[in-house]
Every structure is written in structure tokens, then in C-alpha cells.
């Protein structure tokens, strides 16, 4: 009987072991069986179709474009970074994609999106405020993602050729408004030069038909140029007609600390409807800028920037630099302020305009001219002028002891360069940023391009 009991107990143990093995095999089978597509329709949260939608988005400096109306359900974003710097996309409460360098592409599975309106934005610091934010609508009435693979789309090469030719032939195009106009002062009883500046939101035509709500000084982008002489007493009355507070920082200009323009450290915030007066002496030669410092990530990209010049930059007359002799009696045919920008509602532009609305500069053969580059953008711009080498004579308004020749000049955010150029050869010469997607896209030429037209003498 004892032997039979032991046999029975062994049998029970064997059954228990078989049960464990069967359970384990069931788990393995569940794990290795083909995955089923879970329907997002019916009573499931989000509703919608029976498969994952593919939504295509392209990222540039600084915009998000693509499939922005989707049906509820599982969404996979196919992301193409067509810009020059790193970008990503994110949705609050949903998640964020990987970062993609310029030219890279990849996918982000965002999961099950319920009906509603979402904010789709780039989560790289500063990029959202620079304009990389848009609205994603998820609804049953939406067309849904295209499902096409970007790289597999058939390219119409003739259409691309024609688009580029047509865009170039539209230059120069007329638009309303012109920035960089000299602001004439009034002279106070104490001899101070008085300038009146109003900050307000006004319509601005960046390119033909593209009118944006720009944040402007005196209704123009860039704002009016303030130009004074060394030794002048300067008084600037700034009136705020914006919906939020502001201030003005004098970038590259020596001022007393309480005139530096950084609320609340050096002054009270200029609230809507208020006026604040800045006053200081123009103590030295300068190629500076003035722009908002309060919420600058919003106000400056949308237009609140301008040039401030003190005195005249000395020219290297009579000097021989790298085998080229500058005339003793050199006179300037033109002095060109060129403000570079790439963000906000203004976007990629020269002096507040995008090609073909950029201004051509017309000179005569053998003219000498001076260019002041101002970078009020968020990224570097290598400026290239076809045919002509330029002589860099000053950096940030400071004359160089050793000027140098170049044909492409990197101008970083906040920098100013002063370049002397001899228009020696007649023709129409292109002048542009050499980050190529700042000047060309599938629809043709745009953005940071203009031309130097040299008439034959």
C-alpha cells in the first residue's frame, strides 16, 4: 500500500509538471503568433479605420508642413527633415519623435489619436517660438494620411525645371512696404537728437501675396535706421502698442546700465500703451542693432529689429591688401544695410523680404560700395556674392587692423560685418546665403537671394 501511495504521489507530480509545460508552451505560442492589426473603429477609443495611417510631415527652418488632417486611430508619422539643422516633432500628452539632422528621415509611431485638435511642434528649444508649430486635426471627416512613401513619388523633372525658371524671372517683384528707412531726428532744445519709435503689429508683405502680421517699429521690417555722429546725445521715445510688454536693447552700442534695455533688471517693462525714453551719448563708432529683449524669442523673429549706426566706418584708402590697392581718393557709391533673417512670421529673408521681392542693388562699373551685414536670425548664414571678392574691414563695428578678402562670409546670430567691394565687372550677379535650402525649394527660388546689377560704364 505504501508503494502504491508513492506511485500515486509521483503520478500527481507528473501531471503537475505537464501542466506547467503546457502553460509555458501556450505562452510561447501566444508570443510567436502573427500580430493582428487592432481595429481603431467601433467602440475602441479613437475610432476610425482598420489600419495604421501614415502621415507625412516635412520640417524646415522654421515650419512644419504635410498631412495635418487625419482620421482617428493609430498614426505613424513619416518625418523628413528638409532643413539644415536638427529638428523633431512632438505632441503634448502624446510624446515626441527622435531628433533628425538636416537631410535625415524616419518614423514616429504616435499611437492611437482620438478625435480632437492637437498642437504639433518641434521640441528643440526655441524652434517652436521661431514658427515650428502647427495644428493637427483628427476627425472622422478628415481625408487621412496619404499612405504614400515620399521617396517613391514620381518626379516631374520638367515641372521642376519650369518652376525654377519661372520663379527667377519674377525678380524683382513689387510688394507693399520697405524697411531700413533712415529715421530723421528732431533736435531738442538741449541739442539732443530725438527719435520716436512705435512698436505695433502691422500687416507686412514678405513676398507677393504673402501678408503677415509683423511686429514692427514704425510699421516697417527691418525697423527704421537710426544714424548719428560720434558725440551726439541720443534720446529715443519708445511707445508700445503691442498686446504685451516690451523693451529695447541697444546691441553693440555703449549705454549706461539703466539704458541697456533688459526689463526688469535695468528698467521697468514698457507695458501696452506706455512710453519709455532711452537717453545716452554716442561715445564711439558703432555698427549696432536695436531689438526687443523681453520675450525676444517671439518679438524679434516676428520683426522687432533694426540697424543703429554711429559715425562713418573708416576706409583703408591707399592700402595694398593681398596685392590689391585701394584707391587713395575712394568714394562710396552706396552703403547697404543687409539684415539677415530666418524665423518667425518674417522667415528666410533679406531686409524683411523674400525672393523675388528682395531688392536688387544697381551700381555702375568700377563703383565701390559698402555692405553692413546684420544677423538677427537664429542660425548662421554664409553670404556669398557672385564674381566679387569683398574686403572685410570691420567686425561688430570694430575696424580690423588686418582687413581680409573673401567671397563667402559666415555671419552668426548677433554678428555684424562690414565689407568693402569693388563692382569691377558688368552684369547681373547673384547674391545669396549659401545654405542652399535657404534660397531654393521645389517651387523655385525664394528666401535669402537678391542680385547686384552692374551697369557697363
C-alpha positions as CSV (number, residue, x, y, z in Angstrom):
1,X,0.0,0.0,0.0
2,X,2.9,2.3,0.8
3,X,4.3,1.6,-2.6
4,X,1.0,2.3,-4.3
5,X,0.8,5.6,-2.4
6,X,4.2,6.7,-3.5
7,X,3.3,5.8,-7.1
8,X,0.1,7.8,-6.9
9,X,2.0,10.8,-5.5
10,X,4.5,10.6,-8.3
11,X,1.7,10.5,-10.9
12,X,0.2,13.7,-9.4
13,X,3.6,15.3,-9.6
14,X,4.0,14.3,-13.2
15,X,0.6,15.8,-14.0
16,X,1.6,19.0,-12.3
17,X,4.8,19.1,-14.3
18,X,2.9,18.5,-17.6
19,X,0.5,21.4,-16.6
20,X,3.4,23.7,-16.2
21,X,4.9,22.7,-19.5
22,X,1.6,23.1,-21.3
23,X,1.2,26.6,-19.8
24,X,4.7,27.6,-20.9
25,X,4.1,26.3,-24.4
26,X,0.9,28.3,-24.6
27,X,2.8,31.5,-23.6
28,X,5.4,30.8,-26.2
29,X,2.7,30.2,-28.9
30,X,1.0,33.5,-27.9
31,X,4.3,35.4,-28.2
32,X,5.2,33.9,-31.6
33,X,1.9,34.0,-33.3
34,X,1.5,36.7,-36.1
35,X,0.5,40.1,-34.7
36,X,-3.1,41.1,-35.6
37,X,-3.9,44.7,-36.7
38,X,-6.2,46.0,-34.0
39,X,-9.1,47.9,-35.3
40,X,-9.3,51.5,-34.2
41,X,-13.0,51.6,-35.1
42,X,-16.2,50.6,-33.3
43,X,-16.2,51.2,-29.6
44,X,-12.4,51.4,-29.3
45,X,-11.0,54.8,-28.1
46,X,-10.3,57.0,-31.1
47,X,-12.5,55.2,-33.6
48,X,-11.6,55.3,-37.3
49,X,-10.1,52.9,-39.7
50,X,-8.7,49.4,-39.5
51,X,-5.0,50.1,-40.0
52,X,-2.2,52.4,-39.1
53,X,-2.3,55.8,-41.0
54,X,0.9,57.2,-42.4
55,X,1.1,60.9,-42.1
56,X,3.9,62.7,-43.9
57,X,5.5,65.8,-42.5
58,X,8.4,67.9,-43.7
59,X,10.5,70.1,-41.4
60,X,12.4,73.2,-42.4
61,X,13.7,76.4,-40.8
62,X,11.2,77.1,-39.3
63,X,8.0,75.4,-40.4
64,X,6.1,72.1,-40.2
65,X,4.1,71.1,-43.3
66,X,2.4,67.9,-44.5
67,X,-0.6,65.8,-43.6
68,X,-2.3,67.7,-40.9
69,X,-5.8,66.3,-41.1
70,X,-6.1,62.7,-40.0
71,X,-8.8,60.2,-39.1
72,X,-8.9,58.9,-35.5
73,X,-6.8,55.8,-34.8
74,X,-3.2,54.6,-34.9
75,X,-0.9,57.1,-36.6
76,X,2.6,56.8,-37.8
77,X,4.4,60.0,-38.8
78,X,6.9,59.7,-41.6
79,X,9.2,62.6,-41.0
80,X,11.6,64.3,-43.5
81,X,13.9,67.0,-42.2
82,X,14.5,69.1,-45.2
83,X,16.2,71.8,-43.2
84,X,19.8,72.4,-42.4
85,X,19.7,71.8,-38.6
86,X,18.3,69.2,-36.2
87,X,14.5,69.1,-35.7
88,X,11.9,66.7,-34.3
89,X,8.1,66.7,-33.8
90,X,6.1,66.4,-30.6
91,X,2.5,66.5,-29.3
92,X,1.8,67.4,-25.7
93,X,0.5,64.5,-23.8
94,X,1.3,62.1,-26.6
95,X,5.0,62.0,-27.0
96,X,7.9,63.1,-29.1
97,X,9.9,61.7,-32.1
98,X,13.6,61.2,-32.3
99,X,15.8,64.1,-33.4
100,X,16.6,64.2,-37.1
101,X,19.6,66.0,-38.5
102,X,19.3,68.0,-41.7
103,X,18.5,65.7,-44.6
104,X,17.5,62.7,-42.4
105,X,14.2,61.0,-42.4
106,X,12.5,58.5,-40.1
107,X,9.2,57.4,-38.5
108,X,7.4,58.1,-35.2
109,X,4.6,55.9,-34.1
110,X,2.4,58.3,-32.1
111,X,-0.2,55.7,-31.1
112,X,-3.9,56.0,-31.0
113,X,-5.1,59.6,-31.6
114,X,-8.7,60.3,-30.5
115,X,-10.8,63.0,-32.3
116,X,-9.7,66.5,-31.4
117,X,-7.3,69.3,-32.2
118,X,-3.6,68.9,-31.3
119,X,-0.7,71.2,-31.3
120,X,2.1,69.7,-33.4
121,X,5.5,71.3,-32.8
122,X,9.3,71.0,-32.8
123,X,10.5,70.4,-29.2
124,X,14.1,71.6,-29.9
125,X,14.4,74.7,-27.6
126,X,13.5,77.9,-29.4
127,X,12.2,76.2,-32.5
128,X,8.5,76.3,-31.5
129,X,8.7,80.0,-30.8
130,X,10.5,80.5,-34.1
131,X,7.5,79.2,-36.0
132,X,7.7,75.4,-35.9
133,X,4.2,74.9,-34.6
134,X,1.0,74.0,-36.4
135,X,-2.4,72.5,-35.8
136,X,-3.2,68.8,-36.3
137,X,-6.8,68.0,-36.7
138,X,-8.1,64.5,-36.0
139,X,-11.7,63.8,-37.1
140,X,-13.9,61.3,-38.9
141,X,-14.4,63.8,-41.7
142,X,-10.6,64.1,-42.4
143,X,-9.1,62.7,-45.6
144,X,-6.4,60.9,-43.6
145,X,-2.8,60.3,-44.3
146,X,-1.7,59.8,-47.9
147,X,0.0,56.5,-47.2
148,X,2.5,57.2,-50.0
149,X,6.2,56.9,-49.4
150,X,7.9,60.2,-50.0
151,X,10.9,58.7,-51.9
152,X,8.7,56.7,-54.2
153,X,6.7,59.6,-55.6
154,X,7.2,60.1,-59.3
155,X,9.2,63.2,-60.0
156,X,8.2,65.5,-62.9
157,X,11.7,66.9,-63.8
158,X,10.4,69.2,-66.5
159,X,7.9,70.7,-64.0
160,X,10.8,71.3,-61.5
161,X,12.8,73.0,-64.2
162,X,10.0,75.3,-65.2
163,X,9.2,76.2,-61.6
164,X,12.7,77.3,-61.0
165,X,12.9,79.3,-64.3
166,X,9.5,81.0,-63.6
167,X,10.5,81.9,-60.0
168,X,13.7,83.6,-61.1
169,X,12.0,85.5,-64.0
170,X,9.6,87.1,-61.4
171,X,12.5,89.0,-59.9
172,X,12.3,91.8,-58.9
173,X,8.7,91.6,-57.7
174,X,6.9,94.6,-56.2
175,X,5.4,94.4,-52.7
176,X,4.0,96.9,-50.3
177,X,6.4,98.3,-47.7
178,X,10.1,98.9,-47.5
179,X,12.3,98.6,-44.4
180,X,15.6,100.1,-43.4
181,X,14.5,103.6,-44.0
182,X,16.6,106.4,-42.3
183,X,14.7,107.9,-39.3
184,X,15.2,111.6,-39.2
185,X,15.5,113.1,-35.7
186,X,14.1,116.2,-34.3
187,X,16.6,118.4,-32.3
188,X,15.6,119.2,-28.7
189,X,16.4,122.5,-27.0
190,X,19.4,120.9,-25.3
191,X,20.8,119.7,-28.7
192,X,19.8,116.0,-28.3
193,X,18.8,114.1,-31.3
194,X,15.3,112.8,-30.6
195,X,13.8,109.7,-32.3
196,X,10.2,108.5,-31.9
197,X,9.7,104.7,-32.2
198,X,6.3,102.9,-32.0
199,X,6.2,99.2,-31.6
200,X,3.0,97.7,-33.0
201,X,1.6,94.8,-35.1
202,X,1.0,95.8,-38.7
203,X,0.5,93.9,-42.0
204,X,3.7,93.3,-43.9
205,X,4.1,91.8,-47.3
206,X,7.1,89.5,-47.2
207,X,6.7,88.3,-50.8
208,X,4.0,88.8,-53.4
209,X,0.6,87.9,-51.9
210,X,2.2,86.7,-48.6
211,X,1.0,89.2,-46.0
212,X,1.8,88.5,-42.3
213,X,1.1,90.2,-39.0
214,X,4.5,91.6,-38.3
215,X,5.7,93.1,-35.1
216,X,7.2,96.3,-36.3
217,X,9.0,99.5,-35.4
218,X,7.2,102.4,-37.1
219,X,5.4,100.0,-39.4
220,X,8.4,98.5,-41.2
221,X,10.6,95.5,-41.2
222,X,13.5,95.9,-40.5
223,X,12.7,99.0,-38.4
224,X,14.0,102.4,-39.3
225,X,17.7,103.0,-39.2
226,X,19.0,105.3,-36.5
227,X,22.2,107.0,-37.7
228,X,24.0,109.6,-35.6
229,X,27.6,111.0,-35.2
230,X,30.1,110.2,-32.5
231,X,29.5,112.7,-29.7
232,X,25.7,113.1,-30.3
233,X,23.3,113.0,-27.4
234,X,20.6,110.4,-28.4
235,X,17.1,110.3,-27.0
236,X,14.6,107.6,-28.2
237,X,11.0,107.6,-27.1
238,X,9.6,104.1,-27.4
239,X,5.8,103.8,-27.4
240,X,4.3,100.3,-27.0
241,X,1.2,99.5,-29.0
242,X,1.8,95.7,-28.8
243,X,-0.6,93.3,-27.0
244,X,2.2,92.6,-24.5
245,X,5.1,94.3,-22.7
246,X,8.4,95.1,-24.5
247,X,11.8,96.8,-24.1
248,X,14.6,97.8,-26.4
249,X,18.2,96.5,-26.2
250,X,20.9,98.5,-27.9
251,X,23.1,95.7,-29.3
252,X,26.7,96.8,-29.8
253,X,26.0,100.3,-28.6
254,X,27.7,101.6,-25.3
255,X,25.0,102.8,-22.9
256,X,24.7,103.4,-19.2
257,X,23.4,100.3,-17.4
258,X,20.0,101.8,-16.8
259,X,19.6,102.2,-20.6
260,X,20.6,98.7,-21.6
261,X,17.0,97.6,-22.2
262,X,16.6,94.5,-20.1
263,X,13.4,94.6,-18.1
264,X,13.1,94.2,-15.1
265,X,16.8,94.4,-14.3
266,X,17.7,97.8,-15.8
267,X,14.2,99.3,-16.4
268,X,10.5,98.7,-15.9
269,X,8.7,96.7,-18.6
270,X,7.1,99.0,-21.2
271,X,3.5,97.9,-20.9
272,X,0.9,98.3,-23.6
273,X,0.0,101.9,-24.0
274,X,3.1,103.2,-22.2
275,X,6.1,105.1,-23.4
276,X,9.7,104.8,-22.2
277,X,12.6,107.2,-23.0
278,X,16.1,105.9,-23.6
279,X,18.9,108.5,-23.4
280,X,22.6,108.1,-23.8
281,X,25.7,109.6,-25.6
282,X,27.0,108.1,-28.8
283,X,30.5,107.7,-27.4
284,X,32.2,105.8,-30.2
285,X,32.0,104.4,-33.8
286,X,29.5,101.6,-34.0
287,X,27.6,99.3,-36.3
288,X,24.9,98.1,-33.9
289,X,21.3,96.9,-33.8
290,X,18.3,97.7,-31.7
291,X,15.8,95.0,-30.9
292,X,13.4,93.7,-28.2
293,X,14.9,91.8,-25.3
294,X,11.7,90.9,-23.5
295,X,10.4,87.6,-25.0
296,X,12.9,88.2,-27.7
297,X,12.3,84.6,-29.0
298,X,8.8,85.8,-30.1
299,X,9.2,89.5,-30.7
300,X,12.5,89.6,-32.7
301,X,11.6,86.8,-35.1
302,X,8.3,88.5,-35.9
303,X,10.0,91.8,-36.8
304,X,11.3,93.9,-33.9
305,X,14.8,94.6,-35.1
306,X,16.7,97.4,-36.8
307,X,20.1,98.9,-37.5
308,X,21.8,101.6,-35.5
309,X,24.9,103.3,-36.9
310,X,27.2,105.7,-35.2
311,X,29.7,107.6,-37.4
312,X,31.2,106.5,-40.7
313,X,33.4,103.5,-41.0
314,X,37.0,104.5,-41.9
315,X,38.1,103.0,-45.3
316,X,41.5,101.6,-45.9
317,X,42.3,104.2,-48.6
318,X,45.7,103.8,-50.3
319,X,46.4,100.4,-48.6
320,X,47.5,97.4,-50.5
321,X,45.9,94.2,-49.2
322,X,46.8,90.8,-50.8
323,X,48.1,92.6,-53.9
324,X,45.0,94.8,-54.4
325,X,45.5,98.5,-53.8
326,X,42.5,100.6,-52.6
327,X,42.3,104.0,-54.3
328,X,43.5,107.0,-52.3
329,X,40.5,109.0,-53.3
330,X,37.9,106.2,-52.8
331,X,34.3,107.3,-52.5
332,X,31.3,105.1,-51.9
333,X,28.6,104.8,-54.4
334,X,26.3,103.0,-51.9
335,X,26.2,101.9,-48.3
336,X,23.9,98.9,-48.0
337,X,22.5,97.6,-44.7
338,X,21.6,93.9,-45.2
339,X,19.6,92.4,-42.3
340,X,19.6,88.6,-42.4
341,X,16.6,86.7,-41.0
342,X,15.2,83.2,-40.9
343,X,12.4,82.7,-38.4
344,X,9.0,83.8,-37.1
345,X,6.4,85.3,-39.5
346,X,9.2,87.0,-41.5
347,X,11.1,83.8,-42.2
348,X,14.0,83.4,-44.6
349,X,14.6,86.9,-45.9
350,X,16.9,89.8,-46.7
351,X,15.8,93.1,-45.2
352,X,12.3,91.7,-44.4
353,X,11.6,90.5,-47.9
354,X,11.8,87.0,-49.5
355,X,12.8,86.5,-53.1
356,X,11.5,87.6,-55.7
357,X,10.6,90.6,-53.6
358,X,14.1,91.2,-52.4
359,X,15.7,94.5,-53.6
360,X,18.3,94.4,-56.4
361,X,21.2,96.8,-56.0
362,X,22.1,98.8,-59.1
363,X,25.6,100.2,-59.5
364,X,28.0,101.3,-62.3
365,X,31.1,99.5,-63.3
366,X,34.1,100.4,-61.1
367,X,31.9,101.7,-58.2
368,X,33.0,100.9,-54.7
369,X,30.3,100.1,-52.2
370,X,30.0,99.2,-48.5
371,X,27.8,96.4,-47.0
372,X,26.9,96.1,-43.4
373,X,25.6,92.5,-42.6
374,X,23.4,92.2,-39.6
375,X,22.3,88.7,-38.5
376,X,19.1,89.0,-36.4
377,X,18.3,85.4,-37.2
378,X,18.6,82.1,-35.2
379,X,21.2,80.4,-37.3
380,X,24.4,81.2,-39.2
381,X,24.3,82.4,-42.8
382,X,27.3,82.1,-45.2
383,X,26.7,85.1,-47.5
384,X,28.1,84.7,-51.0
385,X,28.3,87.3,-53.7
386,X,29.0,86.0,-57.2
387,X,32.1,87.3,-59.0
388,X,33.3,89.9,-56.5
389,X,35.6,89.4,-53.6
390,X,34.8,91.6,-50.6
391,X,37.2,93.1,-48.2
392,X,36.1,92.6,-44.6
393,X,37.1,95.9,-42.9
394,X,35.2,95.6,-39.6
395,X,33.7,93.0,-37.2
396,X,30.8,94.1,-34.9
397,X,31.6,97.7,-35.8
398,X,35.2,97.4,-34.8
399,X,37.7,98.3,-37.6
400,X,40.1,95.4,-38.3
401,X,43.8,96.0,-38.1
402,X,44.3,93.4,-40.8
403,X,41.4,93.5,-43.3
404,X,41.0,90.4,-45.5
405,X,39.4,89.4,-48.8
406,X,36.7,86.7,-49.1
407,X,33.8,85.7,-51.3
408,X,31.7,83.8,-48.8
409,X,31.3,85.2,-45.2
410,X,29.8,83.3,-42.3
411,X,27.6,85.6,-40.3
412,X,26.4,84.2,-37.0
413,X,23.4,85.3,-35.0
414,X,24.1,88.7,-33.4
415,X,27.2,89.4,-35.5
416,X,27.8,92.4,-37.8
417,X,30.4,92.5,-40.6
418,X,31.3,95.5,-42.7
419,X,32.5,94.6,-46.2
420,X,34.0,96.9,-48.9
421,X,33.5,95.7,-52.5
422,X,34.6,96.9,-56.0
423,X,32.0,96.4,-58.7
424,X,34.6,95.8,-61.4
425,X,32.6,93.7,-63.9
426,X,29.3,94.5,-65.5
427,X,26.4,92.0,-65.4
428,X,23.7,90.7,-63.2
429,X,25.4,88.9,-60.3
430,X,23.5,86.8,-57.8
431,X,24.0,87.4,-54.1
432,X,22.7,84.9,-51.6
433,X,23.0,82.8,-48.5
434,X,24.9,79.6,-49.4
435,X,22.9,77.3,-47.2
436,X,21.1,76.1,-50.4
437,X,17.7,75.3,-48.9
438,X,17.6,78.9,-47.6
439,X,17.3,80.0,-51.3
440,X,15.8,77.2,-53.3
441,X,13.0,74.7,-53.0
442,X,10.9,72.6,-55.3
443,X,8.6,75.5,-56.1
444,X,11.6,77.5,-57.2
445,X,13.9,80.2,-55.8
446,X,12.8,82.0,-52.6
447,X,14.2,83.5,-49.4
448,X,17.7,84.9,-49.0
449,X,18.5,85.8,-52.6
450,X,19.0,89.1,-54.4
451,X,21.2,90.5,-57.2
452,X,23.8,93.1,-57.8
453,X,23.3,94.7,-61.2
454,X,26.4,96.4,-62.5
455,X,25.9,98.7,-65.5
456,X,28.7,98.9,-68.0
457,X,30.4,102.2,-68.0
